[in-house]
Amino acid sequence: MMLNQKMYELGSKRSVIREIFEYAKKRGEEIGRENVFDFSIGNPSVPAPEQVNQTIKQLVDETPSVALHGYTSAQGDKGVREQIAGNLRRRFGAQVSGDDLYMTCGAAASLTITFHALKEDGDEFITFAPYFTEYKVFVEGAGAKLVALSSDKNLQPDFSALEQAITPRTKGLLINSPNNPSGVVYGENTVKKLAEVLTRKSQEYGKPIFLISDEPYRELVYDKQTVVPFITNYYPNSIVCYSYSKSLSAPGERIGYILVNPQAENAKAVYAAVCGAGRSLGYVCAPALFQRVAAACDGLTADLSVYKRNRDLLYEGLTACGFECVYPDGAFYLFMKSAEGDAYAFCERAKKYELLLVPADDFGCKGYVRIAYCVQTQTIERALPLFAKLAKEYGLTNKS
């Protein structure tokens, strides 16, 4: 076969999330979508903030078509980048400018570009499990190696494991907070300790070790005391990969950015490498219209109270059934321990009740499942009695 075998394999089999998502659509055609409880994919269920639609209408009405739909600079419109940088200074006290930002087609493009920009022969990137399934694809696609470490019992970083895992081959540490699939948030003390470890190891090996923060869920936190630290304020050799897909409920518009910390060692060279990687991958000039929409709506969110209600309802309902769940402080996923060691077998049994869950093996955590609660609240209400039946099959104790 005269094809790239790796690309053929990736194209022939979807991710486990997408496989279940496609199964849900097919099953819905057979028995009615209302009878399928699809908790597979992180597709926002809350409408975008009204300002998103208003901004689109205003731009279309007031901007000449050629200017609105024409190319921007390869790294993104300068005015857009300056506006977003100004918001980051105001919201987080981040000392950044528009020249530190590179507009992208969402967080997937941000990560892919970043790995290609940083990677040299023999490089490794470390992350903590559970991690988003595509990290391995992104890292290996750049020709590097992903080193996955176990988290502690609270799904926070295992610092002892991190200390031992960092070697001269380590180019960076990839973190994701709020986390997909667990909803766990890394607090300020955690980030400070990560920065301390990376600083010490960078000095030991005489080279910068980057902290890469994947942040599509940055704004999705539900309790006032939960604060997501802004990484560039804590560690100089840091890069933020951001997407507006979740905050603005606009995943199909594919818009985000890379922020290179201007305090990073050789920051201008790192930014140039980002530009070069974007060019080589064909990622220049993110969608022009939505660059402008993102800048105008930066910092806004959809109605997060819906997700909070869903989280509380699902967490309380499942734990009452006897299931063991990780309490999520952010994102819109619930991480639940499988009622049997084989999470795939558990998910297959759940299908009997039309409950579609994602086994967490591909997230680097066997024996768990991910439940995306970015669904209609009534979907959860109707699903809970079915979860109770599933729990009964396993002899779990109802705690209500």
Number of C-alpha atoms within 10 A of each C-alpha: 5 4 7 8 10 10 10 11 10 11 10 9 10 12 14 18 20 14 14 19 19 14 15 21 14 13 16 17 11 11 11 11 14 10 16 21 21 27 25 27 22 20 18 22 17 20 13 19 17 11 14 23 12 12 18 15 12 12 16 14 10 9 12 11 11 8 11 16 13 13 16 19 14 17 23 24 19 16 13 22 23 18 18 24 22 18 17 18 14 11 11 13 13 18 15 21 19 18 17 20 26 27 31 29 23 23 23 21 25 27 25 23 27 28 25 23 21 17 18 14 8 12 20 22 26 21 23 24 25 26 23 19 19 13 19 20 14 21 22 17 15 19 17 22 20 20 18 20 19 17 18 14 8 10 18 17 22 15 16 10 14 21 14 8 15 22 15 16 17 23 24 24 22 22 21 24 23 28 27 27 28 31 24 24 25 21 15 15 10 15 19 16 14 19 20 14 16 23 18 13 19 20 11 12 14 10 14 21 24 24 24 26 22 25 23 25 24 23 21 23 24 19 10 6 8 13 18 20 19 19 22 25 15 17 21 20 26 26 28 25 27 26 28 29 22 24 25 25 20 22 16 10 15 19 27 28 26 27 27 27 26 22 16 19 16 12 17 16 12 21 24 13 17 26 19 17 20 25 15 13 12 10 20 22 21 25 20 20 20 22 26 22 20 22 18 17 18 17 15 16 19 22 17 16 12 16 26 22 14 23 26 13 16 21 22 15 22 21 17 16 22 20 22 16 20 17 18 23 25 28 31 30 28 26 25 24 20 22 22 13 12 14 22 20 14 21 20 16 15 18 15 11 17 19 23 25 26 29 28 28 17 18 25 17 18 17 18 28 27 25 25 26 30 23 21 14 18 9 17 22 14 13 20 17 15 18 20 19 15 21 19 14 11 13 11 16 14 15 11 9
